[in-house]
Amino acid sequence: MKKDIPHLPVTGVKLAIARKNGEDQEAQWHVYIINNNQVDLDNLLITSKGYSNKDVKDGEQQKTSVLRHMIEKLKAGSYAVIEPIDPALFKLFNEFWVSYYIGKDIYDKKFVFVPGSVMEKNLIPISEIGLDGVLHS
C-alpha cells in the first residue's frame, strides 16, 4: 500500500540552472544535479517538463514535452548535467522530479523553478559546478 512506503527527507541534493559560454562565446544554459551527500546516489530518474498558467491573452496553457533522464550513479560530492535548456523556457514553470536510491531506500523530490526566477539579477556563483546560475535545494 502507498501508506506503507516510507517518505524519507531529501537532503544534500540540489538542482541548478547555470550558464557557460560556448566556443562561440554565446551563453549556453544547462540543468545540473548536485550531490552534496557523503554517499553515492544510485539509479537516478529525472523527469522534466515546462508549463504555464492559463495565458490571459488566449486562455491557452503552454506545455512542453516531458523528458526523462536516467543516471546510473552520482558519486558523493559530484554533479552531472541533466539537459540543456532554452532560455525561452524561463518564462514557464520548469519542473524536475528527481528519484534515486541510497542503498535499498528510495528518495524523491520535486524541484520547480518558477517563471522569472532564472534571470541575470538572480545568478549566483555555484561553487560545486564552477558556474553562475540559479540554485534550488
PyMOL commands that set and color helices and strands:
alter all, ss='L'
color gray80, all
select helices_A, chain A and resi 2-4+87-91+120-122
alter helices_A, ss='H'
color red, helices_A
select strands_A, chain A and resi 13-21+27-35+41-51+67-74+79-84+93-102+105-113+124-126+131-136
alter strands_A, ss='S'
color yellow, strands_A
deselect
rebuild
show_as cartoon
